[in-house]
Amino acid sequence: MKLLLRSGFQRSVVHDAVTRVNAVMFRRLWRGTNETVLAYSESEALAYRVRQGDVDPADPFVVDPDVTLWQCGGEFLDVAIQLLELPPAEEHSTFEAS
């Protein structure tokens, strides 16, 4: 969790109305993309990357698979590391406004 925070992610607690559980959400806008990790527990997490305009920040649990640039589920530490190791999205510039 500390690595995500040091990498510019913001942490919040969100409620998943479908599964009726709380999750810890780590989210950052980076180089024109929205990167999110939803941690339900140490052993259950979901991470994804979408273009900044292709996600509804009010409902981070629903992401259209047709617009997802990358997605991974599994243990929290594994998916967080995989997300952090991704290269920048090809079509976005380092100098693009966030």
N, C-alpha and C positions, 0 to 999 in steps of 0.2 A: 504494500500500500504506500509506503514511504517513497518508493521508486516512482510510482505514478505521480504522486504529489510533487516530487522534485522535477518531474518531466512536464509540469504545467497543467496537470489534470486538476479539476475542481471536484471535491467530494461532496455528495449529498445522499440523503436517505430518501428513497422513493418507494411507493406502494404499488405492487402489481395486483390490480383488481381481478385479473383472471385467476391467478394462483393463490390470491389472498395472502400474500406474504410481503414483507419488506425486503428490499435489496439495497445494498450500498452501490451507488452509481459514481463512477469516475468518468469525467467527460472533459474533452478539450477540443477547441477549434484550432486546427493546425494546417497551414498551407492549403486553405480552401476545403479542408475536410473536417468532418465531425467524427471524432474517435471516442468510443464509449466502451466501458467495461461495466457490466452489471454483475455484482457478486451476491449470490444468494447464500453461499457458505464457502468454506475453504475448498470444498470438493465440487461445487457447482457454480459455474460462471459462464457468461456469454460476453464476447467482445466482438465489436464490428467497426467498420469504417465505411462512411458514406460521404458523398459530396455535401457540403455545408447546407445547401438548400433542400436536400432530399430527405430530411428527417423532421419529425414534429417533436421539438424539445419537451412538450407537455406530455408526450407518451413515448418514452424511450424504449418500451417493450415491443413496439410494433415497427418493424422495418421491412419495407418491400424488398423481397429478394432480387427483383429486377434492377434495383438501383444500388444494391449493396456492392461495394468495391471489394470487401473482404469481410469474412465472418468466421468465428471459431467458438466452439463450446467445449467445456471441460473443467479441469481444476483451475481455480483462480490464478495461481502463480503461473501456470503454463500458458493460459490465454493472454494474461497481461504481458508476459515476456514476448510472446509471438507478435502481439500488436506493437510493442515498442521497437521490435526489430524490423518492422516493415519499412521499405524505402518510401519516400514521398510518392504520392499519386503522380503518375506521369504527366497528366495534363495541367497540373497546378504549379505555379511558380513560387519560389522561396520569397519573392518580393510582393506577392499578392496580398491585398489588404484582408484582415480577418474580421 
